[in-house]
Amino acid sequence: MDSDRTTPPLSRKDFSTFLISISGQENHSEVLTIMQKQSETDNNNPIPAMLTTQDVKRILRINRTTLYGWIRSGTIPAMQLPDGAYRFNPQALAAWIESRNR
């Protein structure tokens, strides 16, 4: 991979600020709950752990049907685990959201 194209990792603070900015909510409790869960899972990693479908539904304020439709069509970047569950890389999700806002 070309180093000029590499996106620098998001710090927890930057990622939290980003989530709050896109959530469109005055009460940011959903985003803060997600970030709290992330910080409890891995305190040594500056990048939050992978997001669950539940996290992404809350962040994007969409329903299950919409999210799974986007996953199946390849619209949203997701990784399927061996058990069939999906996870989302926070940086990839942030980049995807930014690209859709242009």
C-alpha positions as CSV (number, residue, x, y, z in Angstrom):
1,M,0.0,0.0,0.0
2,D,1.3,3.4,-0.9
3,S,2.1,5.4,2.3
4,D,0.8,8.6,0.6
5,R,-2.7,7.1,0.5
6,T,-2.7,5.8,4.1
7,T,-5.2,7.5,6.4
8,P,-3.7,8.3,9.7
9,P,-5.4,6.5,12.6
10,L,-8.1,8.3,14.5
11,S,-7.5,8.9,18.2
12,R,-10.3,7.9,20.5
13,K,-11.1,11.6,21.1
14,D,-11.2,12.4,17.4
15,F,-13.4,9.4,16.7
16,S,-15.7,10.3,19.5
17,T,-16.0,13.9,18.3
18,F,-16.6,12.6,14.8
19,L,-19.4,10.3,16.0
20,I,-21.0,13.1,17.9
21,S,-20.8,15.5,15.0
22,I,-22.6,13.0,12.6
23,S,-25.1,11.8,15.1
24,G,-27.3,14.9,14.8
25,Q,-28.5,14.5,18.4
26,E,-28.4,17.1,21.1
27,N,-28.2,14.3,23.6
28,H,-25.1,12.3,22.6
29,S,-25.7,9.4,25.1
30,E,-25.8,6.8,22.3
31,V,-22.4,7.8,21.0
32,L,-21.0,8.2,24.4
33,T,-22.3,4.7,25.4
34,I,-20.6,3.2,22.3
35,M,-17.3,5.0,23.1
36,Q,-17.5,3.9,26.7
37,K,-17.9,0.3,25.6
38,Q,-15.0,0.7,23.2
39,S,-12.7,2.1,25.8
40,E,-13.6,-0.7,28.2
41,T,-12.6,-3.4,25.6
42,D,-9.1,-2.1,24.8
43,N,-7.5,0.7,26.7
44,N,-4.1,0.3,25.0
45,N,-5.3,0.8,21.4
46,P,-5.7,4.4,20.2
47,I,-8.2,3.2,17.5
48,P,-11.5,2.0,18.8
49,A,-12.3,-1.6,18.4
50,M,-14.5,-2.8,15.6
51,L,-18.1,-1.6,15.7
52,T,-21.1,-3.9,15.8
53,T,-24.2,-3.7,13.7
54,Q,-26.0,-2.3,16.8
55,D,-23.4,0.4,17.1
56,V,-23.7,1.3,13.4
57,K,-27.5,1.4,13.5
58,R,-27.3,3.8,16.4
59,I,-24.6,6.0,14.9
60,L,-26.4,6.3,11.5
61,R,-29.9,6.3,13.0
62,I,-31.1,3.6,10.6
63,N,-33.1,0.4,11.0
64,R,-31.9,-3.2,10.8
65,T,-33.4,-3.7,7.3
66,T,-31.6,-0.7,5.8
67,L,-28.2,-1.6,7.4
68,Y,-28.4,-5.3,6.2
69,G,-29.5,-4.1,2.7
70,W,-26.5,-1.8,2.5
71,I,-24.2,-4.7,3.7
72,R,-25.6,-7.1,1.1
73,S,-25.3,-4.6,-1.7
74,G,-21.7,-3.6,-0.7
75,T,-22.9,0.0,-0.1
76,I,-21.3,0.1,3.4
77,P,-17.9,-1.3,4.3
78,A,-18.4,-4.3,6.6
79,M,-16.5,-7.5,7.5
80,Q,-18.4,-10.8,8.1
81,L,-17.1,-13.0,10.9
82,P,-17.1,-16.8,10.7
83,D,-20.3,-16.9,12.8
84,G,-22.1,-14.7,10.3
85,A,-22.1,-11.5,12.4
86,Y,-20.8,-8.3,10.9
87,R,-18.2,-5.8,12.2
88,F,-17.3,-2.4,11.0
89,N,-13.9,-0.7,11.0
90,P,-14.4,2.7,12.6
91,Q,-12.0,4.4,10.2
92,A,-13.6,2.9,7.2
93,L,-17.0,3.8,8.4
94,A,-15.9,7.4,9.1
95,A,-14.4,7.6,5.6
96,W,-17.6,6.1,4.1
97,I,-19.7,8.7,5.9
98,E,-17.5,11.5,4.8
99,S,-17.6,10.4,1.2
100,R,-21.4,10.3,1.2
101,N,-21.6,13.8,2.6
102,R,-19.8,15.4,-0.3
